[in-house]
Amino acid sequence: MNHYVEPRGLTVSEFAKKLEISRKHLSEIIHGHKRVTPSIAVRLAHELDTSPTLWVNLQSAVDIWDAEREFAERHQSAA
């Protein structure tokens, strides 16, 4: 997400304000501690001239990666 925000010269605080969410919430999304919900995806798309589907698909890819890693770790420790 930073490569969309930084070229616009926005701080996290400024961008959070545009998205109508807290700076903390946006920071947690950027650092992978919170998920991009459909509501946030719509806001991001509007502000960054992208599509909500882009953000939902990116979140889905992260979710699948996390699930595969968790699965592999569980099965390695069981072997």
Rosetta constraint file for C-alpha pairs under 8 A:
AtomPair CA 1 CA 5 HARMONIC 6.52 0.50
AtomPair CA 1 CA 30 HARMONIC 6.62 0.50
AtomPair CA 2 CA 6 HARMONIC 5.68 0.50
AtomPair CA 2 CA 30 HARMONIC 7.49 0.50
AtomPair CA 3 CA 7 HARMONIC 6.77 0.50
AtomPair CA 4 CA 8 HARMONIC 7.30 0.50
AtomPair CA 4 CA 48 HARMONIC 6.96 0.50
AtomPair CA 5 CA 9 HARMONIC 6.92 0.50
AtomPair CA 5 CA 10 HARMONIC 6.09 0.50
AtomPair CA 5 CA 11 HARMONIC 7.83 0.50
AtomPair CA 5 CA 15 HARMONIC 7.56 0.50
AtomPair CA 5 CA 48 HARMONIC 8.00 0.50
AtomPair CA 6 CA 10 HARMONIC 6.04 0.50
AtomPair CA 6 CA 11 HARMONIC 7.58 0.50
AtomPair CA 10 CA 14 HARMONIC 5.83 0.50
AtomPair CA 10 CA 15 HARMONIC 6.04 0.50
AtomPair CA 11 CA 15 HARMONIC 6.15 0.50
AtomPair CA 12 CA 16 HARMONIC 5.93 0.50
AtomPair CA 12 CA 23 HARMONIC 6.30 0.50
AtomPair CA 12 CA 26 HARMONIC 7.13 0.50
AtomPair CA 12 CA 27 HARMONIC 6.98 0.50
AtomPair CA 13 CA 17 HARMONIC 6.23 0.50
AtomPair CA 13 CA 22 HARMONIC 7.78 0.50
AtomPair CA 13 CA 23 HARMONIC 5.06 0.50
AtomPair CA 14 CA 18 HARMONIC 6.46 0.50
AtomPair CA 15 CA 19 HARMONIC 6.28 0.50
AtomPair CA 16 CA 20 HARMONIC 5.99 0.50
AtomPair CA 16 CA 21 HARMONIC 5.27 0.50
AtomPair CA 16 CA 22 HARMONIC 5.78 0.50
AtomPair CA 16 CA 23 HARMONIC 5.20 0.50
AtomPair CA 16 CA 26 HARMONIC 5.98 0.50
AtomPair CA 17 CA 21 HARMONIC 6.16 0.50
AtomPair CA 17 CA 22 HARMONIC 6.99 0.50
AtomPair CA 17 CA 23 HARMONIC 7.44 0.50
AtomPair CA 18 CA 47 HARMONIC 7.48 0.50
AtomPair CA 19 CA 40 HARMONIC 7.82 0.50
AtomPair CA 19 CA 43 HARMONIC 5.80 0.50
AtomPair CA 19 CA 44 HARMONIC 7.00 0.50
AtomPair CA 19 CA 47 HARMONIC 7.41 0.50
AtomPair CA 21 CA 25 HARMONIC 6.55 0.50
AtomPair CA 21 CA 26 HARMONIC 6.92 0.50
AtomPair CA 22 CA 26 HARMONIC 6.42 0.50
AtomPair CA 23 CA 27 HARMONIC 6.06 0.50
AtomPair CA 24 CA 28 HARMONIC 6.12 0.50
AtomPair CA 25 CA 29 HARMONIC 6.34 0.50
AtomPair CA 25 CA 34 HARMONIC 7.47 0.50
AtomPair CA 26 CA 30 HARMONIC 6.17 0.50
AtomPair CA 27 CA 31 HARMONIC 6.15 0.50
AtomPair CA 28 CA 32 HARMONIC 6.08 0.50
AtomPair CA 28 CA 33 HARMONIC 4.86 0.50
AtomPair CA 28 CA 34 HARMONIC 5.30 0.50
AtomPair CA 29 CA 33 HARMONIC 5.77 0.50
AtomPair CA 29 CA 34 HARMONIC 4.59 0.50
AtomPair CA 29 CA 35 HARMONIC 5.97 0.50
AtomPair CA 29 CA 36 HARMONIC 6.65 0.50
AtomPair CA 30 CA 34 HARMONIC 8.00 0.50
AtomPair CA 35 CA 59 HARMONIC 6.77 0.50
AtomPair CA 36 CA 40 HARMONIC 5.81 0.50
AtomPair CA 36 CA 41 HARMONIC 6.15 0.50
AtomPair CA 36 CA 55 HARMONIC 6.96 0.50
AtomPair CA 36 CA 56 HARMONIC 6.80 0.50
AtomPair CA 36 CA 59 HARMONIC 6.04 0.50
AtomPair CA 37 CA 41 HARMONIC 6.03 0.50
AtomPair CA 37 CA 56 HARMONIC 7.18 0.50
AtomPair CA 38 CA 42 HARMONIC 6.25 0.50
AtomPair CA 38 CA 52 HARMONIC 7.23 0.50
AtomPair CA 38 CA 56 HARMONIC 6.47 0.50
AtomPair CA 39 CA 43 HARMONIC 6.52 0.50
AtomPair CA 40 CA 44 HARMONIC 6.05 0.50
AtomPair CA 41 CA 45 HARMONIC 6.03 0.50
AtomPair CA 41 CA 51 HARMONIC 7.88 0.50
AtomPair CA 41 CA 52 HARMONIC 4.74 0.50
AtomPair CA 41 CA 53 HARMONIC 7.44 0.50
AtomPair CA 41 CA 54 HARMONIC 7.98 0.50
AtomPair CA 41 CA 55 HARMONIC 5.30 0.50
AtomPair CA 41 CA 56 HARMONIC 6.26 0.50
AtomPair CA 42 CA 46 HARMONIC 6.19 0.50
AtomPair CA 42 CA 51 HARMONIC 7.40 0.50
AtomPair CA 42 CA 52 HARMONIC 4.86 0.50
AtomPair CA 43 CA 47 HARMONIC 6.26 0.50
AtomPair CA 43 CA 52 HARMONIC 7.89 0.50
AtomPair CA 44 CA 48 HARMONIC 5.81 0.50
AtomPair CA 44 CA 49 HARMONIC 7.99 0.50
AtomPair CA 44 CA 50 HARMONIC 7.56 0.50
AtomPair CA 44 CA 52 HARMONIC 7.19 0.50
AtomPair CA 44 CA 55 HARMONIC 7.68 0.50
AtomPair CA 45 CA 49 HARMONIC 5.41 0.50
AtomPair CA 45 CA 50 HARMONIC 4.48 0.50
AtomPair CA 45 CA 51 HARMONIC 4.82 0.50
AtomPair CA 45 CA 52 HARMONIC 5.17 0.50
AtomPair CA 45 CA 55 HARMONIC 7.63 0.50
AtomPair CA 46 CA 50 HARMONIC 6.85 0.50
AtomPair CA 46 CA 51 HARMONIC 7.61 0.50
AtomPair CA 50 CA 54 HARMONIC 7.08 0.50
AtomPair CA 51 CA 55 HARMONIC 7.20 0.50
AtomPair CA 52 CA 56 HARMONIC 6.27 0.50
AtomPair CA 53 CA 57 HARMONIC 5.84 0.50
AtomPair CA 54 CA 58 HARMONIC 6.15 0.50
AtomPair CA 55 CA 59 HARMONIC 6.18 0.50
AtomPair CA 56 CA 60 HARMONIC 6.10 0.50
AtomPair CA 57 CA 61 HARMONIC 6.16 0.50
AtomPair CA 58 CA 62 HARMONIC 6.38 0.50
AtomPair CA 59 CA 63 HARMONIC 6.15 0.50
AtomPair CA 60 CA 64 HARMONIC 6.16 0.50
AtomPair CA 61 CA 65 HARMONIC 6.16 0.50
AtomPair CA 62 CA 66 HARMONIC 6.12 0.50
AtomPair CA 63 CA 67 HARMONIC 6.15 0.50
AtomPair CA 64 CA 68 HARMONIC 6.09 0.50
AtomPair CA 65 CA 69 HARMONIC 6.18 0.50
AtomPair CA 66 CA 70 HARMONIC 6.13 0.50
AtomPair CA 67 CA 71 HARMONIC 6.02 0.50
AtomPair CA 68 CA 72 HARMONIC 6.09 0.50
AtomPair CA 69 CA 73 HARMONIC 6.14 0.50
AtomPair CA 70 CA 74 HARMONIC 6.17 0.50
AtomPair CA 71 CA 75 HARMONIC 6.25 0.50
AtomPair CA 72 CA 76 HARMONIC 6.00 0.50
AtomPair CA 73 CA 77 HARMONIC 6.27 0.50
AtomPair CA 74 CA 78 HARMONIC 6.36 0.50
AtomPair CA 75 CA 79 HARMONIC 6.32 0.50
